[in-house]
Amino acid sequence: MTNATSVQSLFNTIAPVYDRLNQVLSLGQHKIWKQMAVKWADPKPGSQALDLCCGSGDVALMLADRVGPFGTVYGVDFSFDLLDIARERAAKAKNGDRVQWIQADVLALPFDDSSMDCATMSYGLRNVTDIPQSLAELYRVLKPGSTFAILDMHRPSNPLVRGFQQWYLDNLVVPAAKQMGFTEEYAYIAPSLDRFPTGKEQVQLAQAAGFSQVVHYPIAEGTMGVLVGTK
Ligand SMILES: C[S@@+](CC[C@H](N)C(=O)[O-])C[C@H]1O[C@@H](n2cnc3c(N)ncnc32)[C@H](O)[C@@H]1O
């Protein structure tokens, strides 16, 4: 995946199977990790919370539970098809009316400077075509003193765990995707992991964007990580 149009078209294509395959890919754990990211972002009642690369809406809906009846969540993604699924889910969810779903590029956010109280991004940073620009936009729209939490997959440093990760990609994820007719679309995961910056590099990128108190927390034996920082 080299340009934004191919990323957008890939996620539109896999939208119908995205939620089911997430279950397989994470061995059913992804919602726990997403809740961890939400907790680190520290959404307060009555606040304006932003979920970047919101996809089918898991994290935005978790934020909606936290911001309460006077808060608003903005779920931003450029995949029309995933946003349609998010809207359908929100219509059935308890606090779904607290989320505004916005079709936009996270590299050029349609928000004013210093307008958001906190932000999350789950499995998005590995897919954007320009990580420094993505962090710069995040920095621009957050209010001073507010926090972001970015969850994503990683290549673990432990060779045994790394071997297990590659095994489950090859033997669980790709076969499951193949059964649903999406072999090529899911083959992108391994190369995207190989070129994704390490936790330490992500800390440096976030600091270069202007953030302070930046920490990267490895989770799930280093197969996942959450980058947390403050503007
Ligand atoms: C792996 S999915 C993650 C979806 C959701 N956050 C989750 O955790 O289930 C990555 C998402 O990033 C979105 N995305 C990638 N680059 C984007 C960009 N530049 N602007 C907006 N959305 C983008 C894709 O459309 C896709 O929905």
Ligand as a Chemical Component Dictionary entry (heavy atoms), coordinates in Angstrom:
data_LIG
# 
_chem_comp.id                   LIG 
_chem_comp.type                 NON-POLYMER 
_chem_comp.pdbx_formal_charge   0 
_chem_comp.three_letter_code    LIG 
# 
loop_
_chem_comp_atom.comp_id 
_chem_comp_atom.atom_id 
_chem_comp_atom.alt_atom_id 
_chem_comp_atom.type_symbol 
_chem_comp_atom.charge 
_chem_comp_atom.model_Cartn_x 
_chem_comp_atom.model_Cartn_y 
_chem_comp_atom.model_Cartn_z 
_chem_comp_atom.pdbx_ordinal 
LIG C1  C1  C 0  -7.290  -1.261 10.520 1  
LIG S1  S1  S 1  -8.577  -0.094 10.348 2  
LIG C2  C2  C 0  -8.916  0.373  12.032 3  
LIG C3  C3  C 0  -10.366 0.712  12.262 4  
LIG C4  C4  C 0  -10.781 0.923  13.726 5  
LIG N1  N1  N 0  -10.103 2.043  14.328 6  
LIG C5  C5  C 0  -10.541 -0.305 14.547 7  
LIG O1  O1  O 0  -9.688  -0.292 15.428 8  
LIG O2  O2  O -1 -11.226 -1.307 14.318 9  
LIG C6  C6  C 0  -7.719  1.314  9.736  10 
LIG C7  C7  C 0  -8.639  2.435  9.347  11 
LIG O3  O3  O 0  -7.865  3.571  9.020  12 
LIG C8  C8  C 0  -8.546  4.260  7.991  13 
LIG N2  N2  N 0  -7.580  5.188  7.384  14 
LIG C9  C9  C 0  -6.329  4.906  6.936  15 
LIG N3  N3  N 0  -5.736  6.027  6.494  16 
LIG C10 C10 C 0  -6.629  7.043  6.666  17 
LIG C11 C11 C 0  -6.592  8.435  6.402  18 
LIG N4  N4  N 0  -5.528  9.015  5.863  19 
LIG N5  N5  N 0  -7.678  9.173  6.718  20 
LIG C12 C12 C 0  -8.778  8.599  7.244  21 
LIG N6  N6  N 0  -8.871  7.269  7.524  22 
LIG C13 C13 C 0  -7.801  6.510  7.233  23 
LIG C14 C14 C 0  -9.069  3.159  7.097  24 
LIG O4  O4  O 0  -10.096 3.577  6.250  25 
LIG C15 C15 C 0  -9.524  2.130  8.136  26 
LIG O5  O5  O 0  -10.860 2.315  8.519  27 
# 
loop_
_chem_comp_bond.comp_id 
_chem_comp_bond.atom_id_1 
_chem_comp_bond.atom_id_2 
_chem_comp_bond.value_order 
_chem_comp_bond.pdbx_ordinal 
LIG C1  S1  SING 1  
LIG S1  C2  SING 2  
LIG S1  C6  SING 3  
LIG C2  C3  SING 4  
LIG C3  C4  SING 5  
LIG C4  N1  SING 6  
LIG C4  C5  SING 7  
LIG C5  O1  DOUB 8  
LIG C5  O2  SING 9  
LIG C6  C7  SING 10 
LIG C7  O3  SING 11 
LIG C7  C15 SING 12 
LIG O3  C8  SING 13 
LIG C8  N2  SING 14 
LIG C8  C14 SING 15 
LIG N2  C9  SING 16 
LIG N2  C13 SING 17 
LIG C9  N3  DOUB 18 
LIG N3  C10 SING 19 
LIG C10 C11 SING 20 
LIG C10 C13 DOUB 21 
LIG C11 N4  SING 22 
LIG C11 N5  DOUB 23 
LIG N5  C12 SING 24 
LIG C12 N6  DOUB 25 
LIG N6  C13 SING 26 
LIG C14 O4  SING 27 
LIG C14 C15 SING 28 
LIG C15 O5  SING 29 
# 
